[in-house]
Amino acid sequence: MSGPVFDARHVRRAFSRSASSYDAAAQLQHMVEARLLESLDYLDDPALQRAPPQRVLDLGCGTGRASVAMQKRWPKAQVLSRDLALPMLQQARLAAKRSGGWLSNPFARVPRALCVDARALPLAEGSVDVLFSNLCLQWVEDLDAVFAGFRRVLKPNGLL
């Protein structure tokens, strides 16, 4: 019997090594990110009479581009930037600072970064309104655990 296809330690190491140069080579990721962000437009449609999300999870946030975009879209929301690789989160923190909101408004929210494994989300049950993930799941072998975690943390009528 063979071992796992993806070892989380190897995935973490590979993304950690590429964190500082990741955005320069991530054209596909940026295109998918743009489409995913566009798909969120309907949440802001007044005809839905839906309250803006209070908590947004960006799982596999990489360098934090989508986290920053969602924080700008929903400035009162708590945006949680989560990634397996600490150097990616360091890039995400820099992206949040470069976004400028915190400079002009000391009370402006910025995404909160934390290193986590997608298979074991350290979040309360029913605590997430929007769960956003851009090309992260292909790096996880135990999708049953990941989707069970998604079901657990999403609020009723939450968006994946």
Helices and strands as residue ranges (DSSP letters): H 8-18, G 19-21, H 22-25, H 27-39, G 41-44, G 46-48, E 55-59, H 65-73, E 78-83, H 86-98, H 101-104, E 112-115, E 128-132, G 137-139, H 143-153, E 154-159
